Structure formats: C-alpha cells, structure tokens
C-alpha cells in the first residue's frame, strides 16, 4: 500500500478550550455520564477491546454471520490489516495536537480503567478506534450490501462507544470517521486489498448460505442500541 492518509493535512485543528465547539463537546460528554453501568456502557466496554480474536466479532451481529479465524480466515486477516492502517493514519494529528481526553478534564470514570495511564499519554484527536471501526463498517457494507444499513449503523455506534467510555470527545469521533473513510479510499488503490476484499466477500456469502448464526453478543447489542 502507498502512504497512509495524512491526518494532519486532512483535519482542521480540534476545538480550542473555551470555544463554542469545545463547550458542545463538554456538554455531549456530560450527557453520557448517565450510561455508566447500563447495557450501552457494557457494549462500549466490549467495543474498546481491539485485541483479536475478540475484536473480530464486533460486527458479526450486524453482518449476520460469524467472524473468526476459523470460519472466515480471509475476512479475519482483512479486518486486522484494515484496523492497523486506519489506526496508524490518525497518529500524525494525534501526536501533533496531543488533545487531553474527556476523563482528564471531567474526572469521571472510563470503561477501561486499566488503560487510563496509557490513554493519558495518547492524544485524543482524532479517535483511532473510530477510524478503524468506521473503516470496517465501510468495507463490510461493500462486501455485504444486503446488510448495509445494519453495518453502517453499527459503525456509527462503534464510534459513539468511545464517547460513552469517556475517552473521546464527540469531535474526536467525527474526525476519526473522516480518517477511516480516507483510509478505505486509499486501500482501494491497492490490488492486494481488492483481491482480499473479493475473497472475503465469497466467505461471507458461503456462510450466509449455510445459515450459520453470528458469534457476537447480539442480545447485548439489542438491549444497548434499541
């Protein structure tokens, strides 16, 4: 693949403290505090874990088939690769701006307290999780157009999970989606990616024909998102 999208060139600066946009971010962050302990908080905690094999299951319910190294090896590899590219594409802006995260300003809890020290050293803008999750939503909806609405909706909520977890501002999430989109556009220029996309699409179709159920926590997703 050629050079990743340059997030520092693609994005405007994050909202300045005290600005109207910053006040909106603060208000939206405050509105998520009541979700602590709810099914939505539980789902956001699951969404925070990008370690495989667990991460592969995040979009399984929206896709309607299981996703695993055994059931969908080409898709599994494609998701790992896309996550890496979309996440790395955020780092020029992250490193440049080093924006403090919401919990550093509001003192409220986060979904993954064991990650707090690491998150304090990692800039908030843009959201790397959101970039990866939105990239996943885009490529999965391309491979399974019959599930496009469910996949894109899950992609939106995946990014929103970062705000629910109190580790990203709303504007971080919006910027992450932009970088995820730019990454997918860049990936399409790569013939290896296009071949992987075709192979993964065939895996999805084969599993759908077999009627195999998703391997994600679909009951929790229903309770959290409906």
C-alpha positions as CSV (number, residue, x, y, z in Angstrom):
1,X,0.0,0.0,0.0
2,X,1.1,3.6,-0.7
3,X,1.5,6.1,2.1
4,X,-1.4,6.3,4.6
5,X,-3.7,9.4,4.6
6,X,-2.1,12.3,6.3
7,X,-4.5,13.1,9.2
8,X,-2.6,16.4,10.0
9,X,-3.4,17.7,6.5
10,X,-6.9,16.3,6.3
11,X,-8.2,17.6,9.6
12,X,-8.7,21.0,11.0
13,X,-7.4,21.6,14.5
14,X,-9.5,20.3,17.4
15,X,-11.8,22.8,19.2
16,X,-9.9,25.2,21.4
17,X,-10.7,25.2,25.1
18,X,-13.4,27.7,25.9
19,X,-14.7,27.8,22.3
20,X,-18.3,27.1,21.3
21,X,-17.3,23.8,19.7
22,X,-15.4,22.9,22.9
23,X,-18.5,23.7,25.0
24,X,-20.5,21.4,22.8
25,X,-18.0,18.6,23.3
26,X,-18.2,19.2,27.0
27,X,-22.0,19.1,27.0
28,X,-22.1,15.9,25.0
29,X,-19.5,14.3,27.2
30,X,-21.6,15.2,30.3
31,X,-24.7,13.7,28.7
32,X,-23.0,10.3,28.5
33,X,-22.3,10.0,32.2
34,X,-25.7,8.5,33.0
35,X,-24.9,5.5,30.8
36,X,-22.4,4.1,33.3
37,X,-23.5,0.6,34.4
38,X,-26.1,0.3,31.6
39,X,-26.1,-2.2,28.7
40,X,-24.8,0.7,26.5
41,X,-21.8,1.1,28.8
42,X,-21.2,-2.7,28.8
43,X,-21.2,-2.7,25.0
44,X,-18.9,0.3,24.8
45,X,-16.5,-1.6,27.1
46,X,-16.5,-4.6,24.7
47,X,-16.0,-2.2,21.8
48,X,-12.9,-0.8,23.4
49,X,-11.1,-4.1,23.1
50,X,-9.3,-4.3,19.8
51,X,-7.3,-7.4,20.5
52,X,-8.0,-10.3,18.2
53,X,-9.8,-12.7,18.2
54,X,-12.4,-10.8,20.3
55,X,-12.3,-7.7,18.1
56,X,-13.3,-9.8,15.0
57,X,-16.7,-10.4,16.5
58,X,-17.7,-6.8,16.9
59,X,-19.5,-6.6,13.6
60,X,-20.7,-10.2,13.5
61,X,-24.3,-9.4,14.6
62,X,-24.6,-6.5,12.1
63,X,-23.2,-8.8,9.3
64,X,-25.4,-11.7,10.3
65,X,-22.7,-14.4,10.1
66,X,-19.8,-15.5,12.4
67,X,-16.4,-13.9,12.0
68,X,-13.4,-15.8,13.2
69,X,-10.0,-17.0,12.0
70,X,-11.5,-20.5,11.5
71,X,-14.8,-19.5,9.8
72,X,-13.6,-16.6,7.8
73,X,-9.8,-16.6,7.5
74,X,-9.6,-14.1,4.7
75,X,-12.1,-11.7,6.3
76,X,-10.3,-12.0,9.7
77,X,-7.0,-11.1,8.1
78,X,-8.6,-8.2,6.2
79,X,-10.1,-6.8,9.3
80,X,-6.7,-6.9,11.1
81,X,-5.0,-5.2,8.3
82,X,-7.6,-2.5,7.9
83,X,-7.6,-1.8,11.6
84,X,-3.8,-1.3,11.6
85,X,-3.9,1.0,8.6
86,X,-6.9,3.1,9.8
87,X,-5.4,3.4,13.3
88,X,-2.0,4.4,12.2
89,X,-3.4,7.0,9.8
90,X,-4.7,9.0,12.9
91,X,-1.3,9.4,14.5
92,X,0.2,12.4,12.8
93,X,-2.7,14.5,14.1
94,X,-2.8,12.7,17.5
95,X,0.9,13.3,18.1
96,X,0.7,16.9,16.9
97,X,-2.3,18.1,18.9
98,X,-2.0,15.9,22.0
99,X,-5.5,16.8,22.9
100,X,-6.5,15.9,26.5
101,X,-9.2,13.3,26.8
102,X,-12.6,13.9,28.4
103,X,-11.8,12.0,31.6
104,X,-8.8,14.2,32.1
105,X,-11.0,17.2,32.2
106,X,-14.2,16.0,33.8
107,X,-12.7,13.5,36.3
108,X,-15.4,10.8,35.5
109,X,-14.9,7.1,35.1
110,X,-13.9,5.3,31.9
111,X,-14.9,1.9,30.6
112,X,-11.4,0.5,30.8
113,X,-9.7,1.9,33.9
114,X,-6.6,-0.3,33.4
115,X,-5.9,1.7,30.2
116,X,-6.0,5.1,31.9
117,X,-2.3,5.6,32.2
118,X,-1.7,4.7,28.6
119,X,-4.6,6.9,27.4
120,X,-3.3,9.9,29.2
121,X,-0.2,9.8,27.1
122,X,-2.0,9.2,23.8
123,X,-3.7,12.2,22.1
124,X,-7.5,12.2,21.9
125,X,-7.9,13.8,18.5
126,X,-8.8,12.0,16.2
127,X,-10.2,8.7,17.6
128,X,-8.1,5.8,16.3
129,X,-10.8,3.3,17.4
130,X,-13.4,5.2,15.5
131,X,-11.2,5.3,12.4
132,X,-10.8,1.6,12.5
133,X,-14.4,0.8,13.3
134,X,-15.7,3.1,10.5
135,X,-13.3,1.6,8.0
136,X,-14.7,-1.8,9.0
137,X,-18.2,-0.7,8.5
138,X,-17.4,0.7,5.1
139,X,-15.7,-2.4,3.7
140,X,-18.2,-4.8,5.3
141,X,-21.1,-2.9,3.8
142,X,-19.4,-3.1,0.4
143,X,-19.0,-6.9,0.8
144,X,-22.5,-7.4,2.1
145,X,-24.7,-4.7,0.6
146,X,-27.8,-6.6,1.8
147,X,-26.8,-5.7,5.3
148,X,-25.5,-2.1,4.6
149,X,-27.9,-0.3,6.9
150,X,-27.2,-2.6,9.9
151,X,-23.4,-2.4,9.3
152,X,-23.2,1.4,8.9
153,X,-25.5,1.9,11.9
154,X,-23.2,-0.4,14.0
155,X,-20.2,1.6,12.6
156,X,-21.7,4.8,13.9
157,X,-22.5,3.3,17.3
158,X,-19.0,1.8,17.5
159,X,-17.5,5.3,17.3
160,X,-20.1,6.6,19.7
161,X,-18.9,4.0,22.2
162,X,-15.7,6.0,22.5
163,X,-17.7,8.9,23.8
164,X,-19.8,6.6,26.1
165,X,-16.5,5.4,27.5
166,X,-15.5,9.0,28.3
167,X,-12.2,8.6,26.4
168,X,-13.0,10.7,23.3
169,X,-14.8,13.9,22.6
170,X,-17.6,14.0,20.0
171,X,-15.4,15.9,17.6
172,X,-12.6,13.3,18.0
173,X,-15.1,10.7,16.9
174,X,-16.3,12.7,13.9
175,X,-12.7,13.2,12.8
176,X,-12.0,9.5,13.3
177,X,-14.7,8.7,10.8
178,X,-13.2,11.0,8.2
179,X,-9.8,9.3,8.6
180,X,-11.4,5.9,8.4
181,X,-13.1,6.9,5.1
182,X,-9.8,8.3,3.7
183,X,-8.0,5.1,4.6
184,X,-10.6,2.9,2.8
185,X,-10.4,5.1,-0.2
186,X,-6.6,4.7,-0.2
187,X,-6.8,0.9,0.3
188,X,-9.0,0.5,-2.8
189,X,-6.0,1.6,-4.9
190,X,-4.1,-1.5,-3.7
191,X,-4.7,-4.6,-5.9
192,X,-3.9,-6.9,-3.0
193,X,-6.6,-5.3,-0.9
194,X,-9.1,-5.6,-3.8
195,X,-8.2,-9.3,-4.1
196,X,-8.6,-9.8,-0.3
197,X,-12.0,-8.0,-0.5
198,X,-13.2,-10.4,-3.2
199,X,-12.1,-13.4,-1.3
200,X,-13.6,-12.2,2.0
201,X,-16.9,-11.5,0.2
202,X,-17.0,-15.1,-1.0
203,X,-16.5,-16.3,2.6
204,X,-19.5,-14.2,3.8
205,X,-21.7,-15.4,1.0
206,X,-20.8,-19.1,1.7
207,X,-21.6,-18.7,5.4
208,X,-24.9,-17.0,4.7
209,X,-25.9,-19.8,2.5
210,X,-25.1,-22.3,5.3
211,X,-27.2,-20.2,7.7
212,X,-24.6,-20.0,10.5
213,X,-25.5,-17.6,13.3
214,X,-23.4,-14.6,14.4
215,X,-20.8,-15.2,17.1
216,X,-21.1,-11.7,18.6
217,X,-23.1,-10.7,21.7
218,X,-26.3,-9.9,19.8
219,X,-28.6,-9.9,22.8
220,X,-26.5,-7.2,24.4
221,X,-26.4,-5.2,21.2
222,X,-30.1,-5.3,21.0
223,X,-30.5,-4.1,24.6
224,X,-27.9,-1.4,24.3
225,X,-28.8,0.1,20.9
226,X,-32.6,-0.3,20.8
